[in-house]
Amino acid sequence: MTSKIRLYVKHNLGTGQTVSLNRKQAHYLFTVMRRKPHDEILIFNGRDGEWKAEILNTKKNTEELTCVKKIRSAKLLPDLWLLFAPIKRNRTEFIVEKATELGASRIIPVKTEFTNLASIRLERLVVYAIEAVEQCGGISVPEITQIQALNKILTQWPSNRHLMFCDEKEVPKRANFSTMQRGPWAILIGPEGGFSNAERAQIKSLLHSYPFSLGPRILRADTAAVAAIALWQQALGEWE
């Protein structure tokens, strides 16, 4: 049986390579999806492309697959970072999930002056990103970092990276992407309380900082992240 089931694994992948499943993957594959020996699924590791794999056995503690055929080669994600201030847990998870589906290569939670949450559960967010890649047909999993101070990140900002600064205080108008260059980019979404005047000044002082309005209504942070990445992808990303 050929299946659209896709699993992310950490093993190296190649013809004939044996891959062991962890307990969660085995439960999903054999108990939930009721797959059996000789059934086929798709696997990827973010480096070696996507592979068709055959189930070897389903005995407890010996659940294994073998790589049969390479289906797709690895593809780099767009050089796009998403910086956002963490909000309520389920909303932060939503941002990570949707940013992954939309193709962000690096997701950076940031602490601003008005950020309500001072910490994140990084391992949980990584799980959400992996599940999003499995579901959306992607091959690469974005890097997710620990929470970092926004002012420190801005002080060390790479000189060649453009910044799409989503500022609720900007006058609403259509963004003119035609004047913007391709290359490394980042999108910055603020916290529920917005940015402080000092933060706004520091952001705008960057060489390649572009303040943007996302429309006439003030969006929730999770909505703003999705809207901003979709706008960037349409104008400067993969959709060509």
Accessible surface in RSA format (square Angstrom, percent):
REM  Atomic radii and reference values for relative SASA: ProtOr
REM  Chains: A
REM  Algorithm: Lee & Richards
REM  Probe-radius: 1.40
REM  Slices: 20
REM RES _ NUM      All-atoms   Total-Side   Main-Chain    Non-polar    All polar
REM                ABS   REL    ABS   REL    ABS   REL    ABS   REL    ABS   REL
RES MET A   1   137.00  70.9  90.74  60.1  46.26 110.1  99.98  85.0  37.02  49.0
RES THR A   2    94.60  67.3  67.26  68.2  27.34  65.2  46.86  62.9  47.74  72.2
RES SER A   3     9.28   7.8   2.42   3.2   6.86  15.8   6.01  12.8   3.28   4.6
RES LYS A   4   180.65  88.1 165.16 101.3  15.49  36.9 112.58 101.3  68.07  72.5
RES ILE A   5    14.11   8.0   7.01   5.2   7.10  17.1  13.05   9.4   1.06   2.9
RES ARG A   6    27.25  11.4  17.94   9.1   9.30  22.1  16.24  22.2  11.01   6.7
RES LEU A   7     7.32   4.1   7.32   5.2   0.00   0.0   7.32   5.1   0.00   0.0
RES TYR A   8    39.56  18.5  36.18  20.6   3.37   8.8   7.47   5.6  32.08  39.5
RES VAL A   9     5.08   3.3   1.32   1.2   3.75   9.0   5.08   4.4   0.00   0.0
RES LYS A  10   166.37  81.2 151.32  92.8  15.05  35.8  94.43  85.0  71.94  76.6
RES HIS A  11    67.98  37.2  59.34  41.2   8.65  22.1  53.28  54.9  14.70  17.1
RES ASN A  12   103.64  71.5  98.11  94.8   5.54  13.3  23.55  56.7  80.09  77.4
RES LEU A  13    16.23   9.0   0.00   0.0  16.23  40.8   1.36   1.0  14.87  40.0
RES GLY A  14    22.88  28.2   0.00   N/A  22.88  28.2  22.51  61.8   0.37   0.8
RES THR A  15   116.52  82.9  85.93  87.1  30.59  72.9  63.01  84.6  53.50  80.9
RES GLY A  16    49.98  61.6   0.00   N/A  49.98  61.6  29.91  82.1  20.07  44.9
RES GLN A  17    73.47  41.1  66.56  48.6   6.90  16.4   8.73  18.6  64.73  49.1
RES THR A  18    57.82  41.1  48.93  49.6   8.88  21.2  26.01  34.9  31.81  48.1
RES VAL A  19     0.01   0.0   0.01   0.0   0.00   0.0   0.01   0.0   0.00   0.0
RES SER A  20    55.10  46.6  50.69  67.7   4.41  10.2  27.62  58.8  27.48  38.5
RES LEU A  21    18.01  10.0   0.00   0.0  18.01  45.3   0.84   0.6  17.17  46.2
RES ASN A  22    85.04  58.6  73.50  71.0  11.54  27.8  42.70 102.8  42.33  40.9
RES ARG A  23   217.74  91.4 202.59 103.3  15.15  36.1  86.35 118.0 131.39  79.6
RES LYS A  24   132.07  64.4 123.80  76.0   8.28  19.7 107.92  97.1  24.16  25.7
RES GLN A  25    24.63  13.8  22.86  16.7   1.78   4.2  12.31  26.2  12.32   9.3
RES ALA A  26     8.41   7.7   7.29  11.3   1.11   2.5   7.60  10.7   0.80   2.1
RES HIS A  27   102.59  56.1  96.80  67.3   5.79  14.8  66.66  68.7  35.93  41.8
RES TYR A  28    76.32  35.6  76.27  43.4   0.05   0.1  56.61  42.5  19.71  24.3
RES LEU A  29     0.00   0.0   0.00   0.0   0.00   0.0   0.00   0.0   0.00   0.0
RES PHE A  30    33.46  16.7  20.48  12.7  12.98  33.8  20.64  12.5  12.82  36.7
RES THR A  31    78.29  55.7  68.09  69.0  10.19  24.3  49.51  66.5  28.78  43.5
RES VAL A  32    83.82  55.2  59.65  54.0  24.17  58.2  64.96  56.4  18.86  51.2
RES MET A  33    62.70  32.5  54.48  36.1   8.22  19.6  44.16  37.5  18.53  24.6
RES ARG A  34   183.46  77.0 171.85  87.6  11.62  27.7  57.07  78.0 126.39  76.6
RES ARG A  35    42.58  17.9  37.44  19.1   5.14  12.2   0.31   0.4  42.26  25.6
RES LYS A  36   140.47  68.5 140.04  85.9   0.43   1.0  83.31  75.0  57.16  60.9
RES PRO A  37    55.03  40.1  44.96  41.0  10.07  36.6  44.96  37.1  10.07  62.6
RES HIS A  38   131.49  71.9 121.06  84.1  10.43  26.7  89.43  92.2  42.06  48.9
RES ASP A  39    18.14  12.7  18.14  18.1   0.00   0.0   0.04   0.1  18.10  18.1
RES GLU A  40    36.85  21.2  36.83  27.9   0.02   0.1   5.47  10.6  31.38  25.6
RES ILE A  41     0.16   0.1   0.00   0.0   0.16   0.4   0.00   0.0   0.16   0.4
RES LEU A  42    21.31  11.9  21.31  15.2   0.00   0.0  21.31  15.0   0.00   0.0
RES ILE A  43     0.02   0.0   0.02   0.0   0.00   0.0   0.02   0.0   0.00   0.0
RES PHE A  44     0.00   0.0   0.00   0.0   0.00   0.0   0.00   0.0   0.00   0.0
RES ASN A  45     3.44   2.4   0.00   0.0   3.44   8.3   0.00   0.0   3.44   3.3
RES GLY A  46    26.37  32.5   0.00   N/A  26.37  32.5   6.74  18.5  19.63  44.0
RES ARG A  47   124.71  52.4 101.49  51.7  23.23  55.3  71.79  98.1  52.92  32.1
RES ASP A  48    41.25  28.9  35.78  35.6   5.47  12.9  10.04  23.6  31.21  31.1
RES GLY A  49     0.00   0.0   0.00   N/A   0.00   0.0   0.00   0.0   0.00   0.0
RES GLU A  50     5.48   3.1   5.48   4.1   0.00   0.0   0.00   0.0   5.48   4.5
RES TRP A  51    18.90   7.6  18.90   9.1   0.00   0.0  18.90  10.1   0.00   0.0
RES LYS A  52    48.93  23.9  48.93  30.0   0.00   0.0   7.82   7.0  41.11  43.8
RES ALA A  53     0.00   0.0   0.00   0.0   0.00   0.0   0.00   0.0   0.00   0.0
RES GLU A  54    44.66  25.6  44.66  33.8   0.00   0.0   3.69   7.1  40.98  33.5
RES ILE A  55     0.03   0.0   0.00   0.0   0.03   0.1   0.00   0.0   0.03   0.1
RES LEU A  56    71.65  39.9  53.91  38.6  17.74  44.6  55.12  38.7  16.53  44.5
RES ASN A  57    41.04  28.3  41.02  39.6   0.03   0.1  17.33  41.7  23.72  22.9
RES THR A  58    50.58  36.0  32.78  33.2  17.80  42.4   7.09   9.5  43.50  65.8
RES LYS A  59   155.29  75.8 148.77  91.3   6.53  15.5  98.03  88.2  57.26  61.0
RES LYS A  60   173.61  84.7 153.00  93.9  20.61  49.1  97.33  87.6  76.28  81.3
RES ASN A  61   130.37  89.9  95.14  91.9  35.23  84.8  33.34  80.2  97.03  93.8
RES THR A  62    67.14  47.8  61.62  62.5   5.52  13.2  66.02  88.7   1.13   1.7
RES GLU A  63    28.81  16.5  25.79  19.5   3.02   7.2   0.00   0.0  28.81  23.5
RES GLU A  64    52.91  30.4  52.91  40.0   0.00   0.0   3.87   7.5  49.04  40.0
RES LEU A  65     0.02   0.0   0.02   0.0   0.00   0.0   0.02   0.0   0.00   0.0
RES THR A  66    25.36  18.0  25.36  25.7   0.00   0.0  17.15  23.0   8.21  12.4
RES CYS A  67     3.55   2.7   0.00   0.0   3.55   8.3   0.00   0.0   3.55   3.8
RES VAL A  68    61.95  40.8  44.39  40.2  17.56  42.3  48.14  41.8  13.81  37.5
RES LYS A  69   125.20  61.1 122.33  75.1   2.87   6.8  67.84  61.1  57.37  61.1
RES LYS A  70    92.94  45.3  75.16  46.1  17.78  42.3  34.72  31.3  58.21  62.0
RES ILE A  71    74.85  42.6  47.00  35.0  27.86  67.1  49.60  35.7  25.26  68.5
RES ARG A  72    98.17  41.2  91.36  46.6   6.81  16.2  55.63  76.0  42.55  25.8
RES SER A  73    77.89  65.8  64.75  86.4  13.13  30.3  33.66  71.7  44.23  62.0
RES ALA A  74    48.30  44.4  24.15  37.3  24.15  54.9  24.33  34.3  23.97  63.5
RES LYS A  75   139.73  68.2 129.91  79.7   9.82  23.4  90.42  81.4  49.31  52.5
RES LEU A  76   166.18  92.5 151.15 108.1  15.03  37.8 152.02 106.8  14.16  38.1
RES LEU A  77    48.14  26.8  31.31  22.4  16.84  42.3  31.64  22.2  16.50  44.4
RES PRO A  78    19.04  13.9   6.14   5.6  12.90  46.9  18.68  15.4   0.36   2.2
RES ASP A  79    65.95  46.2  55.00  54.7  10.95  25.9  30.03  70.7  35.92  35.8
RES LEU A  80     0.16   0.1   0.16   0.1   0.00   0.0   0.16   0.1   0.00   0.0
RES TRP A  81    34.85  14.0  34.85  16.9   0.00   0.0  27.66  14.7   7.19  11.7
RES LEU A  82     0.24   0.1   0.24   0.2   0.00   0.0   0.24   0.2   0.00   0.0
RES LEU A  83     0.23   0.1   0.23   0.2   0.00   0.0   0.23   0.2   0.00   0.0
RES PHE A  84     0.51   0.3   0.51   0.3   0.00   0.0   0.51   0.3   0.00   0.0
RES ALA A  85     0.27   0.3   0.00   0.0   0.27   0.6   0.00   0.0   0.27   0.7
RES PRO A  86     1.36   1.0   0.26   0.2   1.10   4.0   0.26   0.2   1.10   6.8
RES ILE A  87     9.61   5.5   7.41   5.5   2.20   5.3   9.61   6.9   0.00   0.0
RES LYS A  88   145.61  71.0 140.26  86.1   5.35  12.7  86.34  77.7  59.28  63.1
RES ARG A  89   136.01  57.1 126.84  64.7   9.17  21.8  48.23  65.9  87.77  53.2
RES ASN A  90    96.34  66.4  88.36  85.4   7.99  19.2  33.34  80.2  63.01  60.9
RES ARG A  91    80.07  33.6  80.07  40.8   0.00   0.0   6.97   9.5  73.10  44.3
RES THR A  92     5.86   4.2   5.86   5.9   0.00   0.0   5.86   7.9   0.00   0.0
RES GLU A  93     8.59   4.9   8.48   6.4   0.11   0.3   2.37   4.6   6.22   5.1
RES PHE A  94    71.44  35.7  66.69  41.3   4.75  12.4  70.91  43.0   0.53   1.5
RES ILE A  95     0.43   0.2   0.00   0.0   0.43   1.0   0.00   0.0   0.43   1.2
RES VAL A  96     0.00   0.0   0.00   0.0   0.00   0.0   0.00   0.0   0.00   0.0
RES GLU A  97    48.82  28.0  48.82  36.9   0.00   0.0   3.22   6.2  45.60  37.2
RES LYS A  98    53.81  26.2  53.81  33.0   0.00   0.0  21.83  19.6  31.98  34.1
RES ALA A  99     1.35   1.2   0.25   0.4   1.10   2.5   0.34   0.5   1.01   2.7
RES THR A 100     8.55   6.1   0.66   0.7   7.89  18.8   0.66   0.9   7.89  11.9
RES GLU A 101    72.14  41.4  47.30  35.8  24.84  59.1   9.74  18.8  62.40  50.9
RES LEU A 102    37.64  21.0  33.18  23.7   4.47  11.2  36.37  25.5   1.27   3.4
RES GLY A 103     5.90   7.3   0.00   N/A   5.90   7.3   5.90  16.2   0.00   0.0
RES ALA A 104     0.34   0.3   0.00   0.0   0.34   0.8   0.00   0.0   0.34   0.9
RES SER A 105    27.03  22.8  19.76  26.4   7.26  16.7  16.52  35.2  10.50  14.7
RES ARG A 106    61.98  26.0  61.98  31.6   0.00   0.0  10.21  13.9  51.77  31.4
RES ILE A 107     0.00   0.0   0.00   0.0   0.00   0.0   0.00   0.0   0.00   0.0
RES ILE A 108     3.08   1.8   3.08   2.3   0.00   0.0   3.08   2.2   0.00   0.0
RES PRO A 109     0.00   0.0   0.00   0.0   0.00   0.0   0.00   0.0   0.00   0.0
RES VAL A 110     0.01   0.0   0.01   0.0   0.00   0.0   0.01   0.0   0.00   0.0
RES LYS A 111    91.53  44.7  85.69  52.6   5.85  13.9  65.77  59.2  25.76  27.4
RES THR A 112     6.55   4.7   0.00   0.0   6.55  15.6   3.46   4.6   3.10   4.7
RES GLU A 113   112.65  64.7  75.36  57.0  37.29  88.8  40.40  78.1  72.24  59.0
RES PHE A 114    93.40  46.7  82.28  51.0  11.12  28.9  89.23  54.1   4.17  11.9
RES THR A 115    14.04  10.0   0.00   0.0  14.04  33.5   0.06   0.1  13.98  21.1
RES ASN A 116   111.13  76.6  76.32  73.8  34.81  83.8  25.98  62.5  85.15  82.3
RES LEU A 117    66.35  37.0  65.06  46.5   1.29   3.3  66.35  46.6   0.00   0.0
RES ALA A 118    68.42  62.9  50.64  78.1  17.78  40.4  50.64  71.3  17.78  47.1
RES SER A 119    81.76  69.1  73.35  97.9   8.41  19.4  36.69  78.1  45.06  63.1
RES ILE A 120    27.34  15.6   3.25   2.4  24.09  58.1  11.05   8.0  16.28  44.2
RES ARG A 121   140.12  58.8 129.76  66.1  10.36  24.7  60.43  82.6  79.69  48.3
RES LEU A 122    43.45  24.2  39.42  28.2   4.03  10.1  39.42  27.7   4.03  10.8
RES GLU A 123   149.35  85.7 144.58 109.4   4.77  11.4  60.39 116.8  88.96  72.6
RES ARG A 124    75.39  31.7  69.45  35.4   5.94  14.1  15.19  20.8  60.20  36.5
RES LEU A 125     4.89   2.7   4.89   3.5   0.00   0.0   4.89   3.4   0.00   0.0
RES VAL A 126    52.00  34.2  52.00  47.1   0.00   0.0  52.00  45.2   0.00   0.0
RES VAL A 127    60.06  39.5  59.48  53.8   0.58   1.4  60.06  52.2   0.00   0.0
RES TYR A 128    57.45  26.8  56.74  32.3   0.71   1.9  30.87  23.2  26.58  32.8
RES ALA A 129     0.00   0.0   0.00   0.0   0.00   0.0   0.00   0.0   0.00   0.0
RES ILE A 130    32.82  18.7  32.82  24.4   0.00   0.0  32.82  23.6   0.00   0.0
RES GLU A 131    68.85  39.5  68.42  51.8   0.43   1.0  28.96  56.0  39.89  32.6
RES ALA A 132     4.19   3.9   0.00   0.0   4.19   9.5   3.64   5.1   0.55   1.5
RES VAL A 133     2.03   1.3   2.03   1.8   0.00   0.0   2.03   1.8   0.00   0.0
RES GLU A 134    28.22  16.2  22.80  17.2   5.43  12.9   1.41   2.7  26.81  21.9
RES GLN A 135   147.71  82.6 115.79  84.6  31.91  76.0  39.49  84.1 108.21  82.1
RES CYS A 136    64.37  48.7  24.98  27.9  39.39  92.6  27.20  68.9  37.18  40.1
RES GLY A 137    27.66  34.1   0.00   N/A  27.66  34.1  20.72  56.9   6.94  15.5
RES GLY A 138    24.07  29.7   0.00   N/A  24.07  29.7  23.85  65.4   0.23   0.5
RES ILE A 139    12.56   7.1   7.86   5.9   4.69  11.3   7.86   5.7   4.69  12.7
RES SER A 140    20.13  17.0  15.55  20.7   4.58  10.6  10.82  23.0   9.31  13.0
RES VAL A 141    38.99  25.7  15.92  14.4  23.07  55.6  15.92  13.8  23.07  62.6
RES PRO A 142     7.72   5.6   0.62   0.6   7.10  25.8   1.32   1.1   6.40  39.8
RES GLU A 143    94.99  54.5  84.13  63.6  10.86  25.9  44.46  86.0  50.53  41.3
RES ILE A 144    16.33   9.3   0.71   0.5  15.62  37.7   0.71   0.5  15.62  42.4
RES THR A 145    13.91   9.9   8.59   8.7   5.32  12.7  13.91  18.7   0.00   0.0
RES GLN A 146   100.21  56.0  95.78  70.0   4.44  10.6  50.00 106.4  50.22  38.1
RES ILE A 147    38.09  21.7  21.83  16.3  16.27  39.2  21.83  15.7  16.27  44.1
RES GLN A 148    63.18  35.3  56.48  41.3   6.70  15.9  26.49  56.4  36.69  27.8
RES ALA A 149    43.58  40.1  36.21  55.9   7.37  16.8  36.44  51.3   7.13  18.9
RES LEU A 150     1.00   0.6   0.84   0.6   0.16   0.4   0.84   0.6   0.16   0.4
RES ASN A 151    88.26  60.9  85.36  82.5   2.90   7.0  21.26  51.2  67.00  64.8
RES LYS A 152   127.72  62.3 122.62  75.2   5.10  12.1  70.09  63.1  57.63  61.4
RES ILE A 153    19.10  10.9  14.72  11.0   4.39  10.6  17.98  12.9   1.12   3.0
RES LEU A 154     5.46   3.0   0.43   0.3   5.03  12.6   0.43   0.3   5.03  13.5
RES THR A 155   106.89  76.0  73.83  74.8  33.07  78.8  65.81  88.4  41.08  62.1
RES GLN A 156   125.25  70.0  98.28  71.8  26.97  64.2  41.29  87.9  83.96  63.7
RES TRP A 157    29.62  11.9   8.97   4.3  20.65  48.5   8.52   4.5  21.10  34.2
RES PRO A 158    49.94  36.4  38.73  35.3  11.21  40.7  49.58  40.9   0.36   2.3
RES SER A 159    89.91  76.0  73.52  98.1  16.38  37.7  47.80 101.8  42.10  59.0
RES ASN A 160    91.10  62.8  82.37  79.6   8.73  21.0  39.72  95.6  51.37  49.7
RES ARG A 161    19.63   8.2  18.40   9.4   1.23   2.9   0.01   0.0  19.62  11.9
RES HIS A 162     7.43   4.1   7.43   5.2   0.00   0.0   0.34   0.4   7.08   8.2
RES LEU A 163     0.47   0.3   0.47   0.3   0.00   0.0   0.47   0.3   0.00   0.0
RES MET A 164     0.00   0.0   0.00   0.0   0.00   0.0   0.00   0.0   0.00   0.0
RES PHE A 165     0.00   0.0   0.00   0.0   0.00   0.0   0.00   0.0   0.00   0.0
RES CYS A 166    10.76   8.1   4.43   4.9   6.33  14.9   5.35  13.5   5.41   5.8
RES ASP A 167     2.91   2.0   0.64   0.6   2.27   5.4   0.76   1.8   2.15   2.1
RES GLU A 168    81.87  47.0  46.68  35.3  35.18  83.8  43.08  83.3  38.79  31.7
RES LYS A 169   138.62  67.6 107.09  65.7  31.53  75.1  74.32  66.9  64.30  68.5
RES GLU A 170    41.85  24.0  35.51  26.9   6.34  15.1   2.19   4.2  39.66  32.4
RES VAL A 171   112.12  73.8 107.51  97.3   4.61  11.1 110.11  95.7   2.01   5.5
RES PRO A 172    67.97  49.5  49.85  45.4  18.12  65.9  50.22  41.5  17.75 110.3
RES LYS A 173   157.52  76.8 133.05  81.6  24.47  58.3  89.68  80.7  67.84  72.3
RES ARG A 174   227.22  95.4 203.86 103.9  23.36  55.6  84.58 115.6 142.64  86.4
RES ALA A 175    40.37  37.1   6.63  10.2  33.74  76.8  15.32  21.6  25.05  66.4
RES ASN A 176    87.48  60.3  75.25  72.7  12.23  29.5  35.22  84.8  52.26  50.5
RES PHE A 177    28.71  14.4  22.63  14.0   6.08  15.8  22.70  13.8   6.01  17.2
RES SER A 178   101.83  86.0  58.37  77.9  43.46 100.1  58.35 124.3  43.48  60.9
RES THR A 179    99.97  71.1  68.28  69.2  31.69  75.5  63.34  85.1  36.63  55.4
RES MET A 180    23.74  12.3  10.37   6.9  13.37  31.8  10.66   9.1  13.08  17.3
RES GLN A 181   114.64  64.1 108.39  79.2   6.25  14.9  34.82  74.1  79.82  60.5
RES ARG A 182   135.68  57.0 113.66  57.9  22.02  52.4  66.18  90.4  69.50  42.1
RES GLY A 183    38.00  46.9   0.00   N/A  38.00  46.9  25.67  70.5  12.33  27.6
RES PRO A 184    32.36  23.6  32.22  29.4   0.14   0.5  32.22  26.6   0.14   0.9
RES TRP A 185     0.36   0.1   0.36   0.2   0.00   0.0   0.36   0.2   0.00   0.0
RES ALA A 186     0.00   0.0   0.00   0.0   0.00   0.0   0.00   0.0   0.00   0.0
RES ILE A 187     0.00   0.0   0.00   0.0   0.00   0.0   0.00   0.0   0.00   0.0
RES LEU A 188     0.18   0.1   0.18   0.1   0.00   0.0   0.18   0.1   0.00   0.0
RES ILE A 189     4.47   2.5   4.38   3.3   0.10   0.2   4.47   3.2   0.00   0.0
RES GLY A 190    10.73  13.2   0.00   N/A  10.73  13.2   3.81  10.5   6.92  15.5
RES PRO A 191    11.80   8.6   2.38   2.2   9.42  34.2   2.39   2.0   9.41  58.5
RES GLU A 192   112.76  64.7  72.45  54.8  40.31  96.0  40.84  79.0  71.92  58.7
RES GLY A 193    54.13  66.8   0.00   N/A  54.13  66.8  30.78  84.5  23.35  52.3
RES GLY A 194     6.28   7.7   0.00   N/A   6.28   7.7   5.64  15.5   0.64   1.4
RES PHE A 195     8.53   4.3   0.22   0.1   8.32  21.6   0.22   0.1   8.32  23.8
RES SER A 196    11.93  10.1   8.47  11.3   3.46   8.0  11.93  25.4   0.00   0.0
RES ASN A 197   117.10  80.8 106.52 102.9  10.58  25.5  34.07  82.0  83.03  80.3
RES ALA A 198    68.49  63.0  52.00  80.2  16.49  37.5  61.11  86.1   7.38  19.6
RES GLU A 199    10.85   6.2  10.02   7.6   0.83   2.0   7.22  14.0   3.63   3.0
RES ARG A 200    22.06   9.3  22.06  11.2   0.00   0.0  21.29  29.1   0.77   0.5
RES ALA A 201    63.98  58.8  50.67  78.2  13.30  30.3  58.30  82.1   5.68  15.0
RES GLN A 202    53.41  29.9  47.21  34.5   6.20  14.8  28.94  61.6  24.47  18.6
RES ILE A 203     0.00   0.0   0.00   0.0   0.00   0.0   0.00   0.0   0.00   0.0
RES LYS A 204    94.12  45.9  71.15  43.7  22.98  54.7  39.73  35.8  54.39  57.9
RES SER A 205    87.33  73.8  49.57  66.2  37.76  87.0  47.33 100.8  40.00  56.0
RES LEU A 206    31.46  17.5  21.90  15.7   9.56  24.0  24.50  17.2   6.96  18.7
RES LEU A 207   142.68  79.5 108.45  77.6  34.23  86.0 114.58  80.5  28.10  75.6
RES HIS A 208    48.03  26.2  43.52  30.2   4.51  11.5  27.96  28.8  20.07  23.4
RES SER A 209    18.84  15.9   0.20   0.3  18.65  43.0   0.20   0.4  18.65  26.1
RES TYR A 210    57.64  26.9  57.11  32.5   0.54   1.4  41.97  31.5  15.67  19.3
RES PRO A 211    51.19  37.3  34.01  31.0  17.18  62.5  34.01  28.1  17.18 106.8
RES PHE A 212    10.80   5.4   7.77   4.8   3.03   7.9  10.63   6.4   0.17   0.5
RES SER A 213    16.14  13.6   4.07   5.4  12.07  27.8   1.68   3.6  14.46  20.3
RES LEU A 214    39.26  21.9  11.96   8.6  27.30  68.6  14.84  10.4  24.42  65.7
RES GLY A 215    29.67  36.6   0.00   N/A  29.67  36.6  18.32  50.3  11.35  25.4
RES PRO A 216   100.67  73.4  69.90  63.7  30.78 111.9  71.21  58.8  29.46 183.1
RES ARG A 217   177.22  74.4 166.41  84.8  10.81  25.7  74.44 101.7 102.78  62.3
RES ILE A 218   150.49  85.6 118.80  88.5  31.69  76.4 121.98  87.8  28.51  77.4
RES LEU A 219    59.11  32.9  37.16  26.6  21.95  55.2  39.75  27.9  19.35  52.1
RES ARG A 220   139.11  58.4 128.53  65.5  10.58  25.2  70.83  96.8  68.28  41.4
RES ALA A 221     9.42   8.7   1.87   2.9   7.55  17.2   4.96   7.0   4.46  11.8
RES ASP A 222     2.37   1.7   2.37   2.4   0.00   0.0   0.33   0.8   2.04   2.0
RES THR A 223    64.14  45.6  60.17  61.0   3.97   9.5  42.93  57.7  21.21  32.1
RES ALA A 224     8.91   8.2   8.91  13.7   0.00   0.0   8.91  12.5   0.00   0.0
RES ALA A 225     1.69   1.6   1.69   2.6   0.00   0.0   1.69   2.4   0.00   0.0
RES VAL A 226    47.76  31.4  47.37  42.9   0.39   0.9  47.74  41.5   0.02   0.1
RES ALA A 227    32.00  29.4  23.66  36.5   8.35  19.0  31.35  44.1   0.66   1.7
RES ALA A 228     0.00   0.0   0.00   0.0   0.00   0.0   0.00   0.0   0.00   0.0
RES ILE A 229     0.66   0.4   0.66   0.5   0.00   0.0   0.66   0.5   0.00   0.0
RES ALA A 230    33.90  31.2  32.17  49.6   1.74   3.9  32.65  46.0   1.26   3.3
RES LEU A 231    75.20  41.9  73.25  52.4   1.95   4.9  74.16  52.1   1.05   2.8
RES TRP A 232     8.08   3.2   8.08   3.9   0.00   0.0   8.08   4.3   0.00   0.0
RES GLN A 233     0.87   0.5   0.24   0.2   0.63   1.5   0.00   0.0   0.87   0.7
RES GLN A 234   123.19  68.9 109.25  79.8  13.94  33.2  38.98  83.0  84.21  63.9
RES ALA A 235    32.21  29.6   8.68  13.4  23.53  53.5  16.92  23.8  15.29  40.5
RES LEU A 236    17.31   9.6   8.05   5.8   9.26  23.3   8.18   5.7   9.13  24.6
RES GLY A 237    10.60  13.1   0.00   N/A  10.60  13.1   4.27  11.7   6.33  14.2
RES GLU A 238    73.93  42.4  45.60  34.5  28.33  67.5  30.05  58.1  43.88  35.8
RES TRP A 239   121.38  48.7  95.53  46.2  25.85  60.7  88.01  46.9  33.37  54.1
RES GLU A 240   166.86  95.8  86.12  65.2  80.74 192.2  74.54 144.2  92.32  75.4
END  Absolute sums over single chains surface
CHAIN  1 A    12894.3      10381.2       2513.1       6970.3       5924.0
END  Absolute sums over all chains
TOTAL         12894.3      10381.2       2513.1       6970.3       5924.0
